[in-house]
Amino acid sequence: MKILVTCHARAPITRAVADEVASALHADVDLIIPRQTSNGVVGWLRSAYDTTFDRPTDVVAPARDLDAYDVIVIGSPALRGAVAGPVRTYIERQRVRLRTIALFTTCDDCTGERAVEQMMVLCKRAPLAQLVVRQSDLKSGQAKTDIAKFAQRIASRASRHVAA
Ligand SMILES: Cc1cc2nc3c(=O)[nH]c(=O)nc-3n(C[C@H](O)[C@H](O)[C@H](O)COP(=O)(O)O)c2cc1C
């Protein structure tokens, strides 16, 4: 079973969750890289501006061959209750290759669910599993348990899905 975990490259908390999911699943990691990459405050402001005004964000083509994977796990921070622009572009461009998916978001409060639902609509399919990781869950340690359960659900449902 080949699993790829991918997420917004410029999203440190989401990336840390992606690394944990990948480690639990022995999966490869690939990053969604915005094409206009300014570093530091300028990059942060640009990304906030793009999100605020819902501007389409160009992304670099994936480094991995998505067709080689049985499952693709996609992660995004929730920004203003929505999926991050680069992740949206990635899904729109790669949709045909995203046959079996799992989705997660990170957020400060409860809008992570909205962003996951948006990702489902963009993917045009239901995920094997979905997860919202809140800052409070990361602080309390609850996120570790949730991430482990998320990975277990992906592994067990993926093997049934591939066998079917
Ligand atoms: C521009 C911007 C908008 C955000 N909007 C939301 C939001 O609507 N709801 C929420 O719960 N968190 C929001 N957040 C917080 C992030 O979703 C949260 O901190 C996330 O874990 C950040 O992940 P990252 O470090 O991977 O980017 C926002 C953060 C930024 C920078």
The ligand as a Gaussian input file, in Angstrom:
#p B3LYP/6-31G(d) Opt

LIG

0 1
 C       -4.786000      34.667000       7.599000
 C       -5.194000      33.654000       8.615000
 C       -6.531000      33.309000       8.740000
 C       -6.945000      32.369000       9.687000
 N       -8.244000      32.042000       9.779000
 C       -8.646000      31.117000      10.692000
 C      -10.006000      30.749000      10.790000
 O      -10.890000      31.224000      10.073000
 N      -10.356000      29.841000      11.722000
 C       -9.450000      29.259000      12.554000
 O       -9.834000      28.448000      13.378000
 N       -8.133000      29.572000      12.461000
 C       -7.715000      30.487000      11.566000
 N       -6.399000      30.811000      11.465000
 C       -5.452000      30.100000      12.297000
 C       -4.830000      28.921000      11.567000
 O       -5.771000      28.125000      10.889000
 C       -4.144000      27.997000      12.570000
 O       -3.276000      28.722000      13.389000
 C       -3.412000      26.907000      11.822000
 O       -3.103000      25.856000      12.722000
 C       -2.135000      27.446000      11.218000
 O       -1.490000      26.400000      10.603000
 P       -0.093000      26.611000       9.879000
 O        0.917000      26.987000      10.942000
 O        0.178000      25.265000       9.322000
 O       -0.297000      27.670000       8.866000
 C       -5.977000      31.747000      10.548000
 C       -4.626000      32.095000      10.413000
 C       -4.236000      33.029000       9.465000
 C       -2.775000      33.371000       9.345000

